[in-house]
Amino acid sequence: MKRVAEDFRTCIPDMEFVSLFEVPNAGALERALHRYFGKKRVKGEWFDVTIDDIWKAVKEIVPEDVSCIATGR
């Protein structure tokens, strides 16, 4: 996770992480989130969403309670 955060900071040095969490099968969750937010895509990997939008989507997509593995919520 630290490497991923550092990779993002290389592209956007002033990026602020409001939540960072690990989930089982992260690739599947990422694909599901891309589909969920498809109409809110700005460019490439970037979407025009709020942290509340993301939490709502994750709670709908992930069957188990993610609060125990998430930071900030």
Buried (B, 14 or more C-beta within 10 A) or exposed (E): EEEEEEEEEEEEEEEEEEEEBEBEEEEEBEEBBEEBBEEEEEEEEEBEBEEEBBBEBBEEBBEEEBEEEBEEE
